[in-house]
Amino acid sequence: MAHVLYQCPRTGMKVQAWLKDDSESAAQATFELLHCPACSQMHFVDRRTGHLLGDKKE
């Protein structure tokens, strides 16, 4: 299992999630739809970086 940490855009809280290992998609920038326990909404999270879909690039 892979671990990812992201920040909920609604609450600003740090949220951790566990993802099934997928060696093929781990090499690419793939987004996974995750249920957020902080706000009860769904977010698309990049499997490698933990950034949300639509986040501004730094």
N, CA, C, O and CB atoms as a CASP TS submission, in Angstrom:
PFRMAT TS
TARGET T0000
AUTHOR 0000-0000-0000
METHOD Language model
MODEL 1
PARENT N/A
ATOM      1  N   MET     1       0.846  -1.181   0.000  1.00  0.00           N
ATOM      2  CA  MET     1       0.000   0.000   0.000  1.00  0.00           C
ATOM      3  C   MET     1       0.888   1.238   0.000  1.00  0.00           C
ATOM      4  O   MET     1       1.947   1.263   0.626  1.00  0.00           O
ATOM      5  CB  MET     1      -0.961   0.001   1.221  1.00  0.00           C
ATOM      6  N   ALA     2       0.442   2.246  -0.702  1.00  0.00           N
ATOM      7  CA  ALA     2       1.166   3.509  -0.785  1.00  0.00           C
ATOM      8  C   ALA     2       0.475   4.539   0.100  1.00  0.00           C
ATOM      9  O   ALA     2      -0.749   4.549   0.227  1.00  0.00           O
ATOM     10  CB  ALA     2       1.251   4.009  -2.255  1.00  0.00           C
ATOM     11  N   HIS     3       1.269   5.394   0.702  1.00  0.00           N
ATOM     12  CA  HIS     3       0.759   6.421   1.599  1.00  0.00           C
ATOM     13  C   HIS     3       0.851   7.774   0.897  1.00  0.00           C
ATOM     14  O   HIS     3       1.854   8.079   0.252  1.00  0.00           O
ATOM     15  CB  HIS     3       1.548   6.433   2.946  1.00  0.00           C
ATOM     16  N   VAL     4      -0.198   8.578   1.026  1.00  0.00           N
ATOM     17  CA  VAL     4      -0.177   9.919   0.452  1.00  0.00           C
ATOM     18  C   VAL     4      -0.736  10.891   1.492  1.00  0.00           C
ATOM     19  O   VAL     4      -1.666  10.566   2.229  1.00  0.00           O
ATOM     20  CB  VAL     4      -1.000   9.980  -0.886  1.00  0.00           C
ATOM     21  N   LEU     5      -0.154  12.081   1.534  1.00  0.00           N
ATOM     22  CA  LEU     5      -0.592  13.129   2.449  1.00  0.00           C
ATOM     23  C   LEU     5      -0.966  14.339   1.605  1.00  0.00           C
ATOM     24  O   LEU     5      -0.177  14.790   0.774  1.00  0.00           O
ATOM     25  CB  LEU     5       0.522  13.484   3.507  1.00  0.00           C
ATOM     26  N   TYR     6      -2.177  14.867   1.820  1.00  0.00           N
ATOM     27  CA  TYR     6      -2.627  16.032   1.055  1.00  0.00           C
ATOM     28  C   TYR     6      -3.337  17.001   1.983  1.00  0.00           C
ATOM     29  O   TYR     6      -3.686  16.652   3.111  1.00  0.00           O
ATOM     30  CB  TYR     6      -3.560  15.610  -0.110  1.00  0.00           C
ATOM     31  N   GLN     7      -3.551  18.225   1.502  1.00  0.00           N
ATOM     32  CA  GLN     7      -4.237  19.242   2.289  1.00  0.00           C
ATOM     33  C   GLN     7      -5.625  19.460   1.716  1.00  0.00           C
ATOM     34  O   GLN     7      -5.781  19.749   0.530  1.00  0.00           O
ATOM     35  CB  GLN     7      -3.436  20.568   2.311  1.00  0.00           C
ATOM     36  N   CYS     8      -6.639  19.317   2.574  1.00  0.00           N
ATOM     37  CA  CYS     8      -8.024  19.511   2.150  1.00  0.00           C
ATOM     38  C   CYS     8      -8.225  20.980   1.777  1.00  0.00           C
ATOM     39  O   CYS     8      -7.928  21.863   2.581  1.00  0.00           O
ATOM     40  CB  CYS     8      -9.023  19.077   3.273  1.00  0.00           C
ATOM     41  N   PRO     9      -8.725  21.251   0.572  1.00  0.00           N
ATOM     42  CA  PRO     9      -8.912  22.646   0.159  1.00  0.00           C
ATOM     43  C   PRO     9     -10.048  23.351   0.896  1.00  0.00           C
ATOM     44  O   PRO     9     -10.063  24.581   0.955  1.00  0.00           O
ATOM     45  CB  PRO     9      -9.174  22.703  -1.321  1.00  0.00           C
ATOM     46  N   ARG    10     -10.978  22.621   1.448  1.00  0.00           N
ATOM     47  CA  ARG    10     -12.106  23.240   2.162  1.00  0.00           C
ATOM     48  C   ARG    10     -11.756  23.590   3.603  1.00  0.00           C
ATOM     49  O   ARG    10     -12.097  24.674   4.077  1.00  0.00           O
ATOM     50  CB  ARG    10     -13.309  22.309   2.146  1.00  0.00           C
ATOM     51  N   THR    11     -11.075  22.680   4.305  1.00  0.00           N
ATOM     52  CA  THR    11     -10.798  22.888   5.733  1.00  0.00           C
ATOM     53  C   THR    11      -9.369  23.309   6.010  1.00  0.00           C
ATOM     54  O   THR    11      -9.086  23.875   7.066  1.00  0.00           O
ATOM     55  CB  THR    11     -11.097  21.633   6.499  1.00  0.00           C
ATOM     56  N   GLY    12      -8.453  23.040   5.069  1.00  0.00           N
ATOM     57  CA  GLY    12      -7.040  23.344   5.274  1.00  0.00           C
ATOM     58  C   GLY    12      -6.321  22.303   6.122  1.00  0.00           C
ATOM     59  O   GLY    12      -5.137  22.460   6.419  1.00  0.00           O
ATOM     60  N   MET    13      -7.018  21.248   6.514  1.00  0.00           N
ATOM     61  CA  MET    13      -6.424  20.206   7.340  1.00  0.00           C
ATOM     62  C   MET    13      -5.574  19.264   6.490  1.00  0.00           C
ATOM     63  O   MET    13      -5.879  19.007   5.325  1.00  0.00           O
ATOM     64  CB  MET    13      -7.515  19.420   8.078  1.00  0.00           C
ATOM     65  N   LYS    14      -4.500  18.755   7.100  1.00  0.00           N
ATOM     66  CA  LYS    14      -3.688  17.727   6.448  1.00  0.00           C
ATOM     67  C   LYS    14      -4.414  16.398   6.597  1.00  0.00           C
ATOM     68  O   LYS    14      -4.867  16.048   7.687  1.00  0.00           O
ATOM     69  CB  LYS    14      -2.239  17.657   7.061  1.00  0.00           C
ATOM     70  N   VAL    15      -4.523  15.656   5.489  1.00  0.00           N
ATOM     71  CA  VAL    15      -5.254  14.391   5.477  1.00  0.00           C
ATOM     72  C   VAL    15      -4.322  13.321   4.907  1.00  0.00           C
ATOM     73  O   VAL    15      -3.623  13.561   3.922  1.00  0.00           O
ATOM     74  CB  VAL    15      -6.585  14.501   4.636  1.00  0.00           C
ATOM     75  N   GLN    16      -4.315  12.157   5.520  1.00  0.00           N
ATOM     76  CA  GLN    16      -3.522  11.060   4.976  1.00  0.00           C
ATOM     77  C   GLN    16      -4.437   9.990   4.421  1.00  0.00           C
ATOM     78  O   GLN    16      -5.547   9.778   4.908  1.00  0.00           O
ATOM     79  CB  GLN    16      -2.592  10.470   6.046  1.00  0.00           C
ATOM     80  N   ALA    17      -3.951   9.324   3.397  1.00  0.00           N
ATOM     81  CA  ALA    17      -4.732   8.271   2.755  1.00  0.00           C
ATOM     82  C   ALA    17      -3.791   7.155   2.332  1.00  0.00           C
ATOM     83  O   ALA    17      -2.608   7.382   2.076  1.00  0.00           O
ATOM     84  CB  ALA    17      -5.525   8.821   1.533  1.00  0.00           C
ATOM     85  N   TRP    18      -4.328   5.957   2.265  1.00  0.00           N
ATOM     86  CA  TRP    18      -3.587   4.787   1.800  1.00  0.00           C
ATOM     87  C   TRP    18      -4.161   4.374   0.459  1.00  0.00           C
ATOM     88  O   TRP    18      -5.377   4.259   0.305  1.00  0.00           O
ATOM     89  CB  TRP    18      -3.659   3.611   2.830  1.00  0.00           C
ATOM     90  N   LEU    19      -3.289   4.151  -0.507  1.00  0.00           N
ATOM     91  CA  LEU    19      -3.693   3.770  -1.857  1.00  0.00           C
ATOM     92  C   LEU    19      -3.167   2.380  -2.164  1.00  0.00           C
ATOM     93  O   LEU    19      -2.111   1.981  -1.672  1.00  0.00           O
ATOM     94  CB  LEU    19      -3.182   4.792  -2.901  1.00  0.00           C
ATOM     95  N   LYS    20      -3.909   1.646  -2.981  1.00  0.00           N
ATOM     96  CA  LYS    20      -3.419   0.353  -3.448  1.00  0.00           C
ATOM     97  C   LYS    20      -2.199   0.586  -4.329  1.00  0.00           C
ATOM     98  O   LYS    20      -2.177   1.516  -5.135  1.00  0.00           O
ATOM     99  CB  LYS    20      -4.526  -0.428  -4.223  1.00  0.00           C
ATOM    100  N   ASP    21      -1.187  -0.259  -4.173  1.00  0.00           N
ATOM    101  CA  ASP    21       0.002  -0.158  -5.020  1.00  0.00           C
ATOM    102  C   ASP    21      -0.358  -0.501  -6.449  1.00  0.00           C
ATOM    103  O   ASP    21      -0.995  -1.517  -6.726  1.00  0.00           O
ATOM    104  CB  ASP    21       1.123  -1.083  -4.512  1.00  0.00           C
ATOM    105  N   ASP    22       0.061   0.363  -7.344  1.00  0.00           N
ATOM    106  CA  ASP    22      -0.134   0.144  -8.773  1.00  0.00           C
ATOM    107  C   ASP    22       1.145   0.619  -9.451  1.00  0.00           C
ATOM    108  O   ASP    22       1.283   1.804  -9.754  1.00  0.00           O
ATOM    109  CB  ASP    22      -1.417   0.905  -9.326  1.00  0.00           C
ATOM    110  N   SER    23       2.065  -0.283  -9.688  1.00  0.00           N
ATOM    111  CA  SER    23       3.393   0.078 -10.182  1.00  0.00           C
ATOM    112  C   SER    23       3.346   0.817 -11.518  1.00  0.00           C
ATOM    113  O   SER    23       4.191   1.676 -11.769  1.00  0.00           O
ATOM    114  CB  SER    23       4.241  -1.165 -10.323  1.00  0.00           C
ATOM    115  N   GLU    24       2.384   0.505 -12.372  1.00  0.00           N
ATOM    116  CA  GLU    24       2.287   1.179 -13.665  1.00  0.00           C
ATOM    117  C   GLU    24       1.902   2.644 -13.503  1.00  0.00           C
ATOM    118  O   GLU    24       2.523   3.512 -14.118  1.00  0.00           O
ATOM    119  CB  GLU    24       1.271   0.471 -14.555  1.00  0.00           C
ATOM    120  N   SER    25       0.894   2.936 -12.692  1.00  0.00           N
ATOM    121  CA  SER    25       0.441   4.317 -12.546  1.00  0.00           C
ATOM    122  C   SER    25       1.308   5.109 -11.585  1.00  0.00           C
ATOM    123  O   SER    25       1.231   6.338 -11.574  1.00  0.00           O
ATOM    124  CB  SER    25      -0.991   4.346 -12.077  1.00  0.00           C
ATOM    125  N   ALA    26       2.132   4.448 -10.775  1.00  0.00           N
ATOM    126  CA  ALA    26       3.001   5.156  -9.839  1.00  0.00           C
ATOM    127  C   ALA    26       4.082   5.942 -10.575  1.00  0.00           C
ATOM    128  O   ALA    26       4.575   6.943 -10.056  1.00  0.00           O
ATOM    129  CB  ALA    26       3.641   4.171  -8.862  1.00  0.00           C
ATOM    130  N   ALA    27       4.456   5.504 -11.773  1.00  0.00           N
ATOM    131  CA  ALA    27       5.482   6.186 -12.553  1.00  0.00           C
ATOM    132  C   ALA    27       4.920   7.412 -13.265  1.00  0.00           C
ATOM    133  O   ALA    27       5.685   8.301 -13.637  1.00  0.00           O
ATOM    134  CB  ALA    27       6.095   5.230 -13.566  1.00  0.00           C
ATOM    135  N   GLN    28       3.625   7.481 -13.463  1.00  0.00           N
ATOM    136  CA  GLN    28       2.992   8.586 -14.171  1.00  0.00           C
ATOM    137  C   GLN    28       2.310   9.520 -13.170  1.00  0.00           C
ATOM    138  O   GLN    28       2.084   9.154 -12.017  1.00  0.00           O
ATOM    139  CB  GLN    28       1.971   8.059 -15.208  1.00  0.00           C
ATOM    140  N   ALA    29       1.991  10.718 -13.624  1.00  0.00           N
ATOM    141  CA  ALA    29       1.195  11.636 -12.809  1.00  0.00           C
ATOM    142  C   ALA    29      -0.260  11.225 -12.956  1.00  0.00           C
ATOM    143  O   ALA    29      -0.953  11.682 -13.864  1.00  0.00           O
ATOM    144  CB  ALA    29       1.414  13.140 -13.235  1.00  0.00           C
ATOM    145  N   THR    30      -0.716  10.365 -12.066  1.00  0.00           N
ATOM    146  CA  THR    30      -2.096   9.873 -12.121  1.00  0.00           C
ATOM    147  C   THR    30      -2.845  10.379 -10.903  1.00  0.00           C
ATOM    148  O   THR    30      -2.305  10.427  -9.798  1.00  0.00           O
ATOM    149  CB  THR    30      -2.142   8.316 -12.189  1.00  0.00           C
ATOM    150  N   PHE    31      -4.071  10.746 -11.118  1.00  0.00           N
ATOM    151  CA  PHE    31      -4.898  11.232 -10.031  1.00  0.00           C
ATOM    152  C   PHE    31      -5.864  10.155  -9.587  1.00  0.00           C
ATOM    153  O   PHE    31      -6.413   9.415 -10.404  1.00  0.00           O
ATOM    154  CB  PHE    31      -5.653  12.488 -10.445  1.00  0.00           C
ATOM    155  N   GLU    32      -6.065  10.077  -8.288  1.00  0.00           N
ATOM    156  CA  GLU    32      -6.964   9.097  -7.693  1.00  0.00           C
ATOM    157  C   GLU    32      -8.084   9.861  -6.987  1.00  0.00           C
ATOM    158  O   GLU    32      -7.825  10.850  -6.302  1.00  0.00           O
ATOM    159  CB  GLU    32      -6.202   8.146  -6.698  1.00  0.00           C
ATOM    160  N   LEU    33      -9.308   9.412  -7.148  1.00  0.00           N
ATOM    161  CA  LEU    33     -10.449  10.020  -6.480  1.00  0.00           C
ATOM    162  C   LEU    33     -10.520   9.467  -5.061  1.00  0.00           C
ATOM    163  O   LEU    33     -10.650   8.258  -4.867  1.00  0.00           O
ATOM    164  CB  LEU    33     -11.777   9.749  -7.260  1.00  0.00           C
ATOM    165  N   LEU    34     -10.433  10.358  -4.065  1.00  0.00           N
ATOM    166  CA  LEU    34     -10.418   9.948  -2.666  1.00  0.00           C
ATOM    167  C   LEU    34     -11.519  10.648  -1.884  1.00  0.00           C
ATOM    168  O   LEU    34     -11.828  11.813  -2.135  1.00  0.00           O
ATOM    169  CB  LEU    34      -9.056  10.241  -2.037  1.00  0.00           C
ATOM    170  N   HIS    35     -12.100   9.937  -0.945  1.00  0.00           N
ATOM    171  CA  HIS    35     -13.067  10.517  -0.020  1.00  0.00           C
ATOM    172  C   HIS    35     -12.283  11.199   1.091  1.00  0.00           C
ATOM    173  O   HIS    35     -11.401  10.586   1.692  1.00  0.00           O
ATOM    174  CB  HIS    35     -14.047   9.429   0.553  1.00  0.00           C
ATOM    175  N   CYS    36     -12.592  12.456   1.369  1.00  0.00           N
ATOM    176  CA  CYS    36     -11.877  13.237   2.375  1.00  0.00           C
ATOM    177  C   CYS    36     -12.616  13.167   3.708  1.00  0.00           C
ATOM    178  O   CYS    36     -13.764  13.604   3.796  1.00  0.00           O
ATOM    179  CB  CYS    36     -11.719  14.709   1.919  1.00  0.00           C
ATOM    180  N   PRO    37     -11.978  12.621   4.752  1.00  0.00           N
ATOM    181  CA  PRO    37     -12.633  12.549   6.054  1.00  0.00           C
ATOM    182  C   PRO    37     -12.761  13.920   6.741  1.00  0.00           C
ATOM    183  O   PRO    37     -13.547  14.074   7.675  1.00  0.00           O
ATOM    184  CB  PRO    37     -11.866  11.601   6.952  1.00  0.00           C
ATOM    185  N   ALA    38     -11.989  14.908   6.278  1.00  0.00           N
ATOM    186  CA  ALA    38     -12.033  16.234   6.887  1.00  0.00           C
ATOM    187  C   ALA    38     -13.285  17.013   6.489  1.00  0.00           C
ATOM    188  O   ALA    38     -13.840  17.751   7.303  1.00  0.00           O
ATOM    189  CB  ALA    38     -10.797  17.020   6.501  1.00  0.00           C
ATOM    190  N   CYS    39     -13.738  16.851   5.222  1.00  0.00           N
ATOM    191  CA  CYS    39     -14.881  17.641   4.755  1.00  0.00           C
ATOM    192  C   CYS    39     -15.992  16.780   4.147  1.00  0.00           C
ATOM    193  O   CYS    39     -17.022  17.313   3.733  1.00  0.00           O
ATOM    194  CB  CYS    39     -14.416  18.659   3.735  1.00  0.00           C
ATOM    195  N   SER    40     -15.804  15.483   4.087  1.00  0.00           N
ATOM    196  CA  SER    40     -16.777  14.531   3.531  1.00  0.00           C
ATOM    197  C   SER    40     -17.033  14.730   2.035  1.00  0.00           C
ATOM    198  O   SER    40     -18.068  14.300   1.524  1.00  0.00           O
ATOM    199  CB  SER    40     -18.086  14.649   4.278  1.00  0.00           C
ATOM    200  N   GLN    41     -16.110  15.370   1.336  1.00  0.00           N
ATOM    201  CA  GLN    41     -16.217  15.550  -0.103  1.00  0.00           C
ATOM    202  C   GLN    41     -15.228  14.621  -0.795  1.00  0.00           C
ATOM    203  O   GLN    41     -14.486  13.897  -0.132  1.00  0.00           O
ATOM    204  CB  GLN    41     -15.961  17.028  -0.501  1.00  0.00           C
ATOM    205  N   MET    42     -15.214  14.640  -2.116  1.00  0.00           N
ATOM    206  CA  MET    42     -14.280  13.844  -2.902  1.00  0.00           C
ATOM    207  C   MET    42     -13.247  14.780  -3.528  1.00  0.00           C
ATOM    208  O   MET    42     -13.589  15.875  -3.976  1.00  0.00           O
ATOM    209  CB  MET    42     -15.028  13.018  -3.999  1.00  0.00           C
ATOM    210  N   HIS    43     -11.995  14.352  -3.558  1.00  0.00           N
ATOM    211  CA  HIS    43     -10.905  15.128  -4.156  1.00  0.00           C
ATOM    212  C   HIS    43     -10.094  14.223  -5.069  1.00  0.00           C
ATOM    213  O   HIS    43      -9.938  13.032  -4.799  1.00  0.00           O
ATOM    214  CB  HIS    43      -9.997  15.762  -3.061  1.00  0.00           C
ATOM    215  N   PHE    44      -9.573  14.803  -6.163  1.00  0.00           N
ATOM    216  CA  PHE    44      -8.630  14.101  -7.024  1.00  0.00           C
ATOM    217  C   PHE    44      -7.233  14.440  -6.531  1.00  0.00           C
ATOM    218  O   PHE    44      -6.836  15.605  -6.526  1.00  0.00           O
ATOM    219  CB  PHE    44      -8.818  14.492  -8.537  1.00  0.00           C
ATOM    220  N   VAL    45      -6.483  13.414  -6.113  1.00  0.00           N
ATOM    221  CA  VAL    45      -5.162  13.598  -5.531  1.00  0.00           C
ATOM    222  C   VAL    45      -4.129  12.882  -6.396  1.00  0.00           C
ATOM    223  O   VAL    45      -4.322  11.731  -6.786  1.00  0.00           O
ATOM    224  CB  VAL    45      -5.119  13.074  -4.072  1.00  0.00           C
ATOM    225  N   ASP    46      -3.028  13.580  -6.691  1.00  0.00           N
ATOM    226  CA  ASP    46      -1.934  12.976  -7.449  1.00  0.00           C
ATOM    227  C   ASP    46      -1.284  11.897  -6.588  1.00  0.00           C
ATOM    228  O   ASP    46      -0.900  12.158  -5.448  1.00  0.00           O
ATOM    229  CB  ASP    46      -0.885  14.052  -7.887  1.00  0.00           C
ATOM    230  N   ARG    47      -1.161  10.694  -7.128  1.00  0.00           N
ATOM    231  CA  ARG    47      -0.615   9.553  -6.384  1.00  0.00           C
ATOM    232  C   ARG    47       0.834   9.775  -5.964  1.00  0.00           C
ATOM    233  O   ARG    47       1.239   9.307  -4.899  1.00  0.00           O
ATOM    234  CB  ARG    47      -0.713   8.290  -7.222  1.00  0.00           C
ATOM    235  N   ARG    48       1.627  10.481  -6.777  1.00  0.00           N
ATOM    236  CA  ARG    48       3.049  10.659  -6.477  1.00  0.00           C
ATOM    237  C   ARG    48       3.320  11.822  -5.537  1.00  0.00           C
ATOM    238  O   ARG    48       4.121  11.695  -4.611  1.00  0.00           O
ATOM    239  CB  ARG    48       3.817  10.863  -7.750  1.00  0.00           C
ATOM    240  N   THR    49       2.658  12.961  -5.765  1.00  0.00           N
ATOM    241  CA  THR    49       3.028  14.179  -5.047  1.00  0.00           C
ATOM    242  C   THR    49       2.070  14.557  -3.918  1.00  0.00           C
ATOM    243  O   THR    49       2.458  15.269  -2.992  1.00  0.00           O
ATOM    244  CB  THR    49       3.112  15.310  -6.012  1.00  0.00           C
ATOM    245  N   GLY    50       0.830  14.091  -3.988  1.00  0.00           N
ATOM    246  CA  GLY    50      -0.157  14.496  -2.999  1.00  0.00           C
ATOM    247  C   GLY    50      -0.832  15.817  -3.321  1.00  0.00           C
ATOM    248  O   GLY    50      -1.631  16.317  -2.529  1.00  0.00           O
ATOM    249  N   HIS    51      -0.513  16.392  -4.491  1.00  0.00           N
ATOM    250  CA  HIS    51      -1.165  17.630  -4.893  1.00  0.00           C
ATOM    251  C   HIS    51      -2.559  17.331  -5.420  1.00  0.00           C
ATOM    252  O   HIS    51      -2.804  16.268  -5.989  1.00  0.00           O
ATOM    253  CB  HIS    51      -0.331  18.368  -5.957  1.00  0.00           C
ATOM    254  N   LEU    52      -3.463  18.270  -5.226  1.00  0.00           N
ATOM    255  CA  LEU    52      -4.828  18.128  -5.713  1.00  0.00           C
ATOM    256  C   LEU    52      -4.928  18.596  -7.153  1.00  0.00           C
ATOM    257  O   LEU    52      -4.166  19.461  -7.584  1.00  0.00           O
ATOM    258  CB  LEU    52      -5.802  18.912  -4.830  1.00  0.00           C
ATOM    259  N   LEU    53      -5.862  18.028  -7.894  1.00  0.00           N
ATOM    260  CA  LEU    53      -6.117  18.446  -9.256  1.00  0.00           C
ATOM    261  C   LEU    53      -6.568  19.903  -9.221  1.00  0.00           C
ATOM    262  O   LEU    53      -7.508  20.254  -8.508  1.00  0.00           O
ATOM    263  CB  LEU    53      -7.184  17.533  -9.942  1.00  0.00           C
ATOM    264  N   GLY    54      -5.894  20.742  -9.992  1.00  0.00           N
ATOM    265  CA  GLY    54      -6.234  22.170 -10.036  1.00  0.00           C
ATOM    266  C   GLY    54      -5.385  23.028  -9.123  1.00  0.00           C
ATOM    267  O   GLY    54      -5.523  24.252  -9.127  1.00  0.00           O
ATOM    268  N   ASP    55      -4.487  22.402  -8.318  1.00  0.00           N
ATOM    269  CA  ASP    55      -3.584  23.196  -7.482  1.00  0.00           C
ATOM    270  C   ASP    55      -2.665  24.012  -8.367  1.00  0.00           C
ATOM    271  O   ASP    55      -2.281  23.583  -9.455  1.00  0.00           O
ATOM    272  CB  ASP    55      -2.760  22.293  -6.533  1.00  0.00           C
ATOM    273  N   LYS    56      -2.323  25.182  -7.891  1.00  0.00           N
ATOM    274  CA  LYS    56      -1.363  26.024  -8.599  1.00  0.00           C
ATOM    275  C   LYS    56       0.021  25.408  -8.461  1.00  0.00           C
ATOM    276  O   LYS    56       0.389  24.931  -7.387  1.00  0.00           O
ATOM    277  CB  LYS    56      -1.380  27.484  -8.051  1.00  0.00           C
ATOM    278  N   LYS    57       0.788  25.416  -9.544  1.00  0.00           N
ATOM    279  CA  LYS    57       2.160  24.895  -9.520  1.00  0.00           C
ATOM    280  C   LYS    57       3.038  25.871  -8.757  1.00  0.00           C
ATOM    281  O   LYS    57       2.897  27.086  -8.900  1.00  0.00           O
ATOM    282  CB  LYS    57       2.710  24.668 -10.967  1.00  0.00           C
ATOM    283  N   GLU    58       3.948  25.338  -7.944  1.00  0.00           N
ATOM    284  CA  GLU    58       4.857  26.205  -7.172  1.00  0.00           C
ATOM    285  C   GLU    58       6.172  26.364  -7.875  1.00  0.00           C
ATOM    286  O   GLU    58       7.059  27.057  -7.376  1.00  0.00           O
ATOM    287  CB  GLU    58       5.089  25.647  -5.774  1.00  0.00           C
TER
END
